Amino acid sequence: MINNEIGKRIQKAREDAGLSQEELASLLGYTQSALSNYELGKRRLYLSNLEKIAKALNKPLTCFFGELHEVEPQHESKGKREETDDIVSEIIGLLPELLEEERSYLLGYIHWMIDRKK
């Protein structure tokens, strides 16, 4: 289901860029058939492939994720929650040291990690 939504977003970004499947596939070094399968959600799309597509289309990686799903809060014990809060605080504290593009890739990676658990 997630691959279908991402595929639709790839197709829209490609069309917005004025490229045919064949033209984009050629830029990426893919076959037209492989790109078609990505767009239709029939072929598993790895983060590295999506990064390559985003770069070719001059789009941030995050434009392919957006509001694909909502994460339900998980119930944790108080000790575990405090440990998690410390990790989250450290991550947030380090974010300003990253370039905007790096933060976008990080967000995409986080979405990818969550999606692969499903």
Beta strands, then each sheet from edge to edge (+ up, - down):
end
